[in-house]
Amino acid sequence: MKKAIIGKKLGMTQVFEEGGTVVPVSVIQAGPCVDIQKKTADKDGYNGVVVGFGAVKEKRLNKPELGVFKKAKLEPKKYLREIAVENFENAQVGTEIKCTVFKAGDIVDVTGISKGHGYSGVIKRHGFRRNRMSHGAGPIHREVGSLGASSSYSKVFKGRPMPGQMGRDRVTIQNLKIIKVDEARNVILVKGAIPGAKEGLVEIRSAAKGVK
């Protein structure tokens, strides 16, 4: 069955398995989330559930956003995300989703926004090597170099690795194993690293395919 929850990344630590094996884990505060709205095929063209996470003051929301919560008679939430669920008919507005929807040993996909690195050159962004430092090279040691254009084309082809904005991309890490679920703290420990900085929003879903 497909399961999903949203939360925020708290950081990384390590735990010990039987036999003394050290396992690096990402710590995620998963929920509690609340079902805010149901998307139906008749009205919206597809079936889905909108879930909310994190408290927010009413003054931070505009009237249309606040109206969604007032209609559902629920407290405002800071983050809203749509998730697809198999048991759509059983989903009810106001239902609370806790971290216990998952259990230790489950294989999940984790989606987040990668760390932003600002405007970066080709060495940092694409792994280019530096130009030679000997005499005659000039002050161009970290520049792109020739772009390969000639008089017959007189343009730079699309897709050419160039300097630009690095990071802040939506990234999904697939087939990660859940090591532990702490219901008292609403925390899930996932084996390995996940995208994003601390306090970044992440989405945890049942793995689409494969086992790691």
C-alpha atoms as an extended CHARMM CRD file, in Angstrom:
* protein
*
       212  EXT
         1         1  MET       CA              0.0000000000        0.0000000000        0.0000000000  PROA      1               0.0000000000
         2         2  LYS       CA              1.2580000000        3.5000000000       -0.7850000000  PROA      2               0.0000000000
         3         3  LYS       CA              2.0360000000        5.5730000000        2.2860000000  PROA      3               0.0000000000
         4         4  ALA       CA              3.3050000000        9.1330000000        2.5250000000  PROA      4               0.0000000000
         5         5  ILE       CA              4.0150000000       11.8600000000        5.0560000000  PROA      5               0.0000000000
         6         6  ILE       CA              5.7610000000       15.2250000000        5.0720000000  PROA      6               0.0000000000
         7         7  GLY       CA              8.1880000000       16.5660000000        7.6660000000  PROA      7               0.0000000000
         8         8  LYS       CA             11.4350000000       18.4400000000        8.0960000000  PROA      8               0.0000000000
         9         9  LYS       CA             15.0590000000       17.3820000000        8.1820000000  PROA      9               0.0000000000
        10        10  LEU       CA             16.6320000000       17.8230000000       11.6130000000  PROA      10              0.0000000000
        11        11  GLY       CA             20.1370000000       16.6830000000       10.7110000000  PROA      11              0.0000000000
        12        12  MET       CA             22.2570000000       13.5280000000       10.7130000000  PROA      12              0.0000000000
        13        13  THR       CA             23.6040000000       11.2020000000       13.3740000000  PROA      13              0.0000000000
        14        14  GLN       CA             24.6050000000        7.5630000000       13.6910000000  PROA      14              0.0000000000
        15        15  VAL       CA             23.1680000000        4.5100000000       15.4200000000  PROA      15              0.0000000000
        16        16  PHE       CA             24.5940000000        1.1070000000       16.2480000000  PROA      16              0.0000000000
        17        17  GLU       CA             23.0930000000       -2.1130000000       14.9700000000  PROA      17              0.0000000000
        18        18  GLU       CA             23.5690000000       -5.5550000000       16.4170000000  PROA      18              0.0000000000
        19        19  GLY       CA             27.2060000000       -6.5600000000       16.2410000000  PROA      19              0.0000000000
        20        20  GLY       CA             28.4090000000       -2.9720000000       16.6780000000  PROA      20              0.0000000000
        21        21  THR       CA             27.9340000000       -1.8750000000       13.0540000000  PROA      21              0.0000000000
        22        22  VAL       CA             27.7100000000        1.9150000000       12.7630000000  PROA      22              0.0000000000
        23        23  VAL       CA             24.8790000000        3.1380000000       10.5230000000  PROA      23              0.0000000000
        24        24  PRO       CA             24.6680000000        6.8140000000        9.4110000000  PROA      24              0.0000000000
        25        25  VAL       CA             21.0890000000        8.0600000000        9.5520000000  PROA      25              0.0000000000
        26        26  SER       CA             19.1310000000       11.1850000000        8.6850000000  PROA      26              0.0000000000
        27        27  VAL       CA             16.7670000000       12.4090000000       11.4020000000  PROA      27              0.0000000000
        28        28  ILE       CA             13.3680000000       13.5390000000       10.1150000000  PROA      28              0.0000000000
        29        29  GLN       CA             10.5610000000       15.0560000000       12.1410000000  PROA      29              0.0000000000
        30        30  ALA       CA              7.7160000000       13.3510000000       10.3040000000  PROA      30              0.0000000000
        31        31  GLY       CA              4.3670000000       14.9080000000       11.0580000000  PROA      31              0.0000000000
        32        32  PRO       CA              1.9630000000       14.9450000000       12.6450000000  PROA      32              0.0000000000
        33        33  CYS       CA              0.1710000000       15.9340000000        9.4410000000  PROA      33              0.0000000000
        34        34  VAL       CA             -3.5250000000       16.5300000000        8.8610000000  PROA      34              0.0000000000
        35        35  ASP       CA             -5.6960000000       15.7950000000        5.8290000000  PROA      35              0.0000000000
        36        36  ILE       CA             -6.8380000000       19.2360000000        4.6950000000  PROA      36              0.0000000000
        37        37  GLN       CA             -8.6500000000       18.5570000000        1.4340000000  PROA      37              0.0000000000
        38        38  LYS       CA             -9.6450000000       15.7580000000       -0.9290000000  PROA      38              0.0000000000
        39        39  LYS       CA             -9.1150000000       16.0620000000       -4.6810000000  PROA      39              0.0000000000
        40        40  THR       CA            -11.6620000000       14.0300000000       -6.6230000000  PROA      40              0.0000000000
        41        41  ALA       CA            -11.6700000000       12.8330000000      -10.2050000000  PROA      41              0.0000000000
        42        42  ASP       CA            -15.1170000000       14.3600000000      -10.8040000000  PROA      42              0.0000000000
        43        43  LYS       CA            -14.1170000000       17.8600000000       -9.7120000000  PROA      43              0.0000000000
        44        44  ASP       CA            -10.3310000000       18.0210000000      -10.1280000000  PROA      44              0.0000000000
        45        45  GLY       CA             -9.6420000000       15.3020000000      -12.6960000000  PROA      45              0.0000000000
        46        46  TYR       CA             -7.6770000000       13.0690000000      -10.3360000000  PROA      46              0.0000000000
        47        47  ASN       CA             -7.8060000000       11.5470000000       -6.8660000000  PROA      47              0.0000000000
        48        48  GLY       CA             -5.4910000000       12.8270000000       -4.1610000000  PROA      48              0.0000000000
        49        49  VAL       CA             -5.2380000000       14.1830000000       -0.6500000000  PROA      49              0.0000000000
        50        50  VAL       CA             -3.8270000000       17.5420000000        0.4610000000  PROA      50              0.0000000000
        51        51  VAL       CA             -2.0050000000       17.2720000000        3.7760000000  PROA      51              0.0000000000
        52        52  GLY       CA             -0.7660000000       20.0870000000        6.0050000000  PROA      52              0.0000000000
        53        53  PHE       CA              2.2550000000       20.2430000000        8.2920000000  PROA      53              0.0000000000
        54        54  GLY       CA              3.6250000000       22.7980000000       10.7230000000  PROA      54              0.0000000000
        55        55  ALA       CA              1.8150000000       25.5310000000       12.6470000000  PROA      55              0.0000000000
        56        56  VAL       CA              1.4920000000       29.0550000000       11.2550000000  PROA      56              0.0000000000
        57        57  LYS       CA             -0.2000000000       32.2670000000       12.4120000000  PROA      57              0.0000000000
        58        58  GLU       CA             -3.3620000000       33.2920000000       10.5880000000  PROA      58              0.0000000000
        59        59  LYS       CA             -1.8840000000       36.7020000000        9.6980000000  PROA      59              0.0000000000
        60        60  ARG       CA              0.7360000000       34.9110000000        7.5830000000  PROA      60              0.0000000000
        61        61  LEU       CA             -1.9470000000       33.6250000000        5.1950000000  PROA      61              0.0000000000
        62        62  ASN       CA             -4.0670000000       35.4540000000        2.6560000000  PROA      62              0.0000000000
        63        63  LYS       CA             -7.8470000000       35.1020000000        2.5630000000  PROA      63              0.0000000000
        64        64  PRO       CA             -8.0590000000       32.3070000000       -0.0550000000  PROA      64              0.0000000000
        65        65  GLU       CA             -5.4640000000       30.2480000000        1.8410000000  PROA      65              0.0000000000
        66        66  LEU       CA             -7.1810000000       30.8380000000        5.1550000000  PROA      66              0.0000000000
        67        67  GLY       CA            -10.5450000000       29.9610000000        3.6520000000  PROA      67              0.0000000000
        68        68  VAL       CA             -9.3820000000       26.4200000000        2.9100000000  PROA      68              0.0000000000
        69        69  PHE       CA             -8.7270000000       25.8000000000        6.6020000000  PROA      69              0.0000000000
        70        70  LYS       CA            -11.9000000000       27.5330000000        7.7890000000  PROA      70              0.0000000000
        71        71  LYS       CA            -13.9760000000       25.4160000000        5.4160000000  PROA      71              0.0000000000
        72        72  ALA       CA            -12.3670000000       22.2720000000        6.8240000000  PROA      72              0.0000000000
        73        73  LYS       CA            -12.6390000000       23.6930000000       10.4030000000  PROA      73              0.0000000000
        74        74  LEU       CA             -8.9400000000       23.0410000000       11.0090000000  PROA      74              0.0000000000
        75        75  GLU       CA             -6.0040000000       24.9940000000       12.3870000000  PROA      75              0.0000000000
        76        76  PRO       CA             -3.8560000000       26.6910000000        9.6970000000  PROA      76              0.0000000000
        77        77  LYS       CA             -0.7610000000       24.8110000000        8.5220000000  PROA      77              0.0000000000
        78        78  LYS       CA              2.4450000000       26.2540000000        7.1350000000  PROA      78              0.0000000000
        79        79  TYR       CA              3.1150000000       23.6490000000        4.4380000000  PROA      79              0.0000000000
        80        80  LEU       CA              0.6320000000       21.9650000000        2.1020000000  PROA      80              0.0000000000
        81        81  ARG       CA              1.4360000000       19.0580000000       -0.1930000000  PROA      81              0.0000000000
        82        82  GLU       CA             -0.6420000000       16.7480000000       -2.3530000000  PROA      82              0.0000000000
        83        83  ILE       CA             -0.0900000000       13.0160000000       -2.0070000000  PROA      83              0.0000000000
        84        84  ALA       CA             -1.5610000000       10.0520000000       -3.8440000000  PROA      84              0.0000000000
        85        85  VAL       CA             -3.0080000000        7.2670000000       -1.7210000000  PROA      85              0.0000000000
        86        86  GLU       CA             -4.4170000000        3.8950000000       -2.6910000000  PROA      86              0.0000000000
        87        87  ASN       CA             -7.1960000000        3.8200000000       -0.0710000000  PROA      87              0.0000000000
        88        88  PHE       CA             -8.5610000000        7.1580000000       -1.2550000000  PROA      88              0.0000000000
        89        89  GLU       CA            -12.1430000000        6.2920000000       -0.3100000000  PROA      89              0.0000000000
        90        90  ASN       CA            -11.1680000000        5.9140000000        3.3640000000  PROA      90              0.0000000000
        91        91  ALA       CA             -9.3660000000        9.2690000000        3.5410000000  PROA      91              0.0000000000
        92        92  GLN       CA            -11.2840000000       11.8240000000        5.5850000000  PROA      92              0.0000000000
        93        93  VAL       CA            -10.6660000000       15.5600000000        6.0570000000  PROA      93              0.0000000000
        94        94  GLY       CA             -9.2680000000       16.1610000000        9.5410000000  PROA      94              0.0000000000
        95        95  THR       CA             -7.5940000000       12.7540000000        9.8500000000  PROA      95              0.0000000000
        96        96  GLU       CA             -4.1860000000       12.9600000000       11.5280000000  PROA      96              0.0000000000
        97        97  ILE       CA             -1.2270000000       11.2180000000        9.9100000000  PROA      97              0.0000000000
        98        98  LYS       CA              1.5830000000       10.2360000000       12.2680000000  PROA      98              0.0000000000
        99        99  CYS       CA              5.0420000000        8.8160000000       11.7210000000  PROA      99              0.0000000000
       100       100  THR       CA              3.6820000000        5.4000000000       12.6930000000  PROA      100             0.0000000000
       101       101  VAL       CA              2.3140000000        4.9490000000        9.1590000000  PROA      101             0.0000000000
       102       102  PHE       CA              5.8430000000        3.6470000000        8.5300000000  PROA      102             0.0000000000
       103       103  LYS       CA              7.7610000000        1.0550000000       10.5060000000  PROA      103             0.0000000000
       104       104  ALA       CA             11.3780000000        0.0160000000       10.8470000000  PROA      104             0.0000000000
       105       105  GLY       CA             12.5220000000       -1.8950000000        7.7700000000  PROA      105             0.0000000000
       106       106  ASP       CA             10.2580000000       -0.0870000000        5.2860000000  PROA      106             0.0000000000
       107       107  ILE       CA             11.8680000000        1.0900000000        2.0400000000  PROA      107             0.0000000000
       108       108  VAL       CA             11.0230000000        4.6790000000        1.1330000000  PROA      108             0.0000000000
       109       109  ASP       CA             11.7760000000        7.4750000000       -1.3460000000  PROA      109             0.0000000000
       110       110  VAL       CA             12.6560000000       10.8500000000        0.1900000000  PROA      110             0.0000000000
       111       111  THR       CA             12.2040000000       14.1050000000       -1.7430000000  PROA      111             0.0000000000
       112       112  GLY       CA             13.5990000000       17.4890000000       -0.7630000000  PROA      112             0.0000000000
       113       113  ILE       CA             15.1330000000       20.7050000000       -2.0790000000  PROA      113             0.0000000000
       114       114  SER       CA             18.9150000000       20.4700000000       -2.3570000000  PROA      114             0.0000000000
       115       115  LYS       CA             21.1860000000       23.0620000000       -0.7570000000  PROA      115             0.0000000000
       116       116  GLY       CA             21.6740000000       26.2340000000       -2.7640000000  PROA      116             0.0000000000
       117       117  HSD       CA             25.2210000000       27.2500000000       -3.7070000000  PROA      117             0.0000000000
       118       118  GLY       CA             24.4560000000       30.5270000000       -5.4790000000  PROA      118             0.0000000000
       119       119  TYR       CA             26.0100000000       31.4950000000       -8.7950000000  PROA      119             0.0000000000
       120       120  SER       CA             28.8400000000       29.0160000000       -9.4050000000  PROA      120             0.0000000000
       121       121  GLY       CA             31.4920000000       28.5500000000      -12.0620000000  PROA      121             0.0000000000
       122       122  VAL       CA             32.0270000000       25.4870000000      -14.2200000000  PROA      122             0.0000000000
       123       123  ILE       CA             34.6840000000       23.9680000000      -11.9490000000  PROA      123             0.0000000000
       124       124  LYS       CA             32.3880000000       23.8300000000       -8.9400000000  PROA      124             0.0000000000
       125       125  ARG       CA             29.1590000000       23.2720000000      -10.8730000000  PROA      125             0.0000000000
       126       126  HSD       CA             30.2630000000       20.7270000000      -13.5000000000  PROA      126             0.0000000000
       127       127  GLY       CA             33.6330000000       19.4450000000      -12.3330000000  PROA      127             0.0000000000
       128       128  PHE       CA             35.7440000000       21.0890000000      -15.0410000000  PROA      128             0.0000000000
       129       129  ARG       CA             39.4970000000       21.0920000000      -14.4930000000  PROA      129             0.0000000000
       130       130  ARG       CA             41.5110000000       24.2740000000      -14.0660000000  PROA      130             0.0000000000
       131       131  ASN       CA             43.6010000000       25.7010000000      -16.9260000000  PROA      131             0.0000000000
       132       132  ARG       CA             47.3830000000       25.3610000000      -16.7080000000  PROA      132             0.0000000000
       133       133  MET       CA             49.1160000000       27.8110000000      -14.3780000000  PROA      133             0.0000000000
       134       134  SER       CA             52.2640000000       28.2520000000      -16.5130000000  PROA      134             0.0000000000
       135       135  HSD       CA             53.2890000000       31.4680000000      -18.2780000000  PROA      135             0.0000000000
       136       136  GLY       CA             51.1560000000       32.4610000000      -21.2250000000  PROA      136             0.0000000000
       137       137  ALA       CA             47.8980000000       30.9900000000      -19.9140000000  PROA      137             0.0000000000
       138       138  GLY       CA             46.7140000000       34.4100000000      -18.8250000000  PROA      138             0.0000000000
       139       139  PRO       CA             44.2270000000       35.2030000000      -16.0090000000  PROA      139             0.0000000000
       140       140  ILE       CA             41.6710000000       32.6480000000      -17.2040000000  PROA      140             0.0000000000
       141       141  HSD       CA             42.5350000000       29.6860000000      -14.9850000000  PROA      141             0.0000000000
       142       142  ARG       CA             38.9450000000       29.0020000000      -13.8620000000  PROA      142             0.0000000000
       143       143  GLU       CA             37.0720000000       30.1810000000      -16.9530000000  PROA      143             0.0000000000
       144       144  VAL       CA             35.0350000000       28.0240000000      -19.3360000000  PROA      144             0.0000000000
       145       145  GLY       CA             37.4310000000       28.1300000000      -22.2670000000  PROA      145             0.0000000000
       146       146  SER       CA             36.4240000000       27.5920000000      -25.8690000000  PROA      146             0.0000000000
       147       147  LEU       CA             32.7080000000       27.0390000000      -26.4030000000  PROA      147             0.0000000000
       148       148  GLY       CA             33.1740000000       25.2100000000      -29.7100000000  PROA      148             0.0000000000
       149       149  ALA       CA             31.1540000000       27.6080000000      -31.8630000000  PROA      149             0.0000000000
       150       150  SER       CA             32.3820000000       28.4410000000      -35.3880000000  PROA      150             0.0000000000
       151       151  SER       CA             31.3900000000       30.7900000000      -38.1800000000  PROA      151             0.0000000000
       152       152  SER       CA             29.0810000000       28.1950000000      -39.6860000000  PROA      152             0.0000000000
       153       153  TYR       CA             26.9240000000       28.0590000000      -36.5510000000  PROA      153             0.0000000000
       154       154  SER       CA             27.8540000000       31.2340000000      -34.6710000000  PROA      154             0.0000000000
       155       155  LYS       CA             25.9930000000       30.2380000000      -31.5570000000  PROA      155             0.0000000000
       156       156  VAL       CA             26.3570000000       28.2520000000      -28.3350000000  PROA      156             0.0000000000
       157       157  PHE       CA             24.2690000000       25.0720000000      -28.4510000000  PROA      157             0.0000000000
       158       158  LYS       CA             21.6510000000       24.4660000000      -25.8030000000  PROA      158             0.0000000000
       159       159  GLY       CA             22.7990000000       22.1630000000      -22.9930000000  PROA      159             0.0000000000
       160       160  ARG       CA             26.3970000000       23.3700000000      -22.9640000000  PROA      160             0.0000000000
       161       161  PRO       CA             27.7860000000       23.2320000000      -19.3700000000  PROA      161             0.0000000000
       162       162  MET       CA             28.0780000000       26.8560000000      -18.2870000000  PROA      162             0.0000000000
       163       163  PRO       CA             28.3300000000       28.8770000000      -15.0750000000  PROA      163             0.0000000000
       164       164  GLY       CA             25.0070000000       29.5040000000      -13.3800000000  PROA      164             0.0000000000
       165       165  GLN       CA             22.7710000000       28.9450000000      -10.4040000000  PROA      165             0.0000000000
       166       166  MET       CA             23.7690000000       25.7770000000       -8.5370000000  PROA      166             0.0000000000
       167       167  GLY       CA             21.5340000000       23.8120000000       -6.1950000000  PROA      167             0.0000000000
       168       168  ARG       CA             17.9700000000       24.5250000000       -5.0420000000  PROA      168             0.0000000000
       169       169  ASP       CA             16.7330000000       21.6110000000       -7.1590000000  PROA      169             0.0000000000
       170       170  ARG       CA             14.0060000000       19.1290000000       -6.2890000000  PROA      170             0.0000000000
       171       171  VAL       CA             15.8740000000       15.8840000000       -5.6270000000  PROA      171             0.0000000000
       172       172  THR       CA             14.5760000000       12.4050000000       -4.7860000000  PROA      172             0.0000000000
       173       173  ILE       CA             16.7190000000        9.7390000000       -3.1380000000  PROA      173             0.0000000000
       174       174  GLN       CA             15.1840000000        6.3310000000       -3.7670000000  PROA      174             0.0000000000
       175       175  ASN       CA             15.1230000000        3.0740000000       -1.8310000000  PROA      175             0.0000000000
       176       176  LEU       CA             16.2590000000        4.2450000000        1.5910000000  PROA      176             0.0000000000
       177       177  LYS       CA             15.6870000000        1.9790000000        4.5730000000  PROA      177             0.0000000000
       178       178  ILE       CA             13.9170000000        3.1770000000        7.7150000000  PROA      178             0.0000000000
       179       179  ILE       CA             16.0500000000        2.2250000000       10.7140000000  PROA      179             0.0000000000
       180       180  LYS       CA             13.7840000000        3.4060000000       13.5180000000  PROA      180             0.0000000000
       181       181  VAL       CA             10.4280000000        5.1070000000       14.1280000000  PROA      181             0.0000000000
       182       182  ASP       CA             10.1260000000        7.0930000000       17.3810000000  PROA      182             0.0000000000
       183       183  GLU       CA              6.4300000000        7.7460000000       17.9860000000  PROA      183             0.0000000000
       184       184  ALA       CA              7.0030000000        9.7600000000       21.1840000000  PROA      184             0.0000000000
       185       185  ARG       CA              9.1270000000       12.3370000000       19.3220000000  PROA      185             0.0000000000
       186       186  ASN       CA              7.4580000000       12.0190000000       15.8780000000  PROA      186             0.0000000000
       187       187  VAL       CA             10.8530000000       11.1490000000       14.4460000000  PROA      187             0.0000000000
       188       188  ILE       CA             11.9280000000        8.7580000000       11.6880000000  PROA      188             0.0000000000
       189       189  LEU       CA             15.5460000000        7.6630000000       11.2450000000  PROA      189             0.0000000000
       190       190  VAL       CA             16.3800000000        6.9340000000        7.6040000000  PROA      190             0.0000000000
       191       191  LYS       CA             19.6080000000        5.2150000000        6.5620000000  PROA      191             0.0000000000
       192       192  GLY       CA             21.9390000000        7.4790000000        4.5850000000  PROA      192             0.0000000000
       193       193  ALA       CA             21.7910000000       11.1180000000        3.5050000000  PROA      193             0.0000000000
       194       194  ILE       CA             18.7480000000       12.9560000000        2.1820000000  PROA      194             0.0000000000
       195       195  PRO       CA             18.4940000000       16.2210000000        0.1800000000  PROA      195             0.0000000000
       196       196  GLY       CA             18.3350000000       19.6450000000        1.7570000000  PROA      196             0.0000000000
       197       197  ALA       CA             19.6260000000       21.7040000000        4.6440000000  PROA      197             0.0000000000
       198       198  LYS       CA             18.5420000000       21.4580000000        8.2710000000  PROA      198             0.0000000000
       199       199  GLU       CA             14.9190000000       22.4810000000        8.8490000000  PROA      199             0.0000000000
       200       200  GLY       CA             14.2240000000       21.8400000000        5.1470000000  PROA      200             0.0000000000
       201       201  LEU       CA             10.8870000000       20.3220000000        4.1420000000  PROA      201             0.0000000000
       202       202  VAL       CA             10.9830000000       16.7130000000        2.9300000000  PROA      202             0.0000000000
       203       203  GLU       CA              8.4200000000       14.2380000000        1.6390000000  PROA      203             0.0000000000
       204       204  ILE       CA              8.5980000000       10.5500000000        2.5280000000  PROA      204             0.0000000000
       205       205  ARG       CA              6.8030000000        8.0380000000        0.3080000000  PROA      205             0.0000000000
       206       206  SER       CA              6.7280000000        4.2900000000       -0.0310000000  PROA      206             0.0000000000
       207       207  ALA       CA              9.4320000000        3.2640000000       -2.4860000000  PROA      207             0.0000000000
       208       208  ALA       CA              8.2270000000        3.1660000000       -6.0670000000  PROA      208             0.0000000000
       209       209  LYS       CA             10.4380000000        0.2150000000       -6.9480000000  PROA      209             0.0000000000
       210       210  GLY       CA             13.4940000000       -1.7270000000       -5.8900000000  PROA      210             0.0000000000
       211       211  VAL       CA             15.0460000000       -2.5250000000       -2.5430000000  PROA      211             0.0000000000
       212       212  LYS       CA             18.3070000000       -1.1400000000       -1.2370000000  PROA      212             0.0000000000
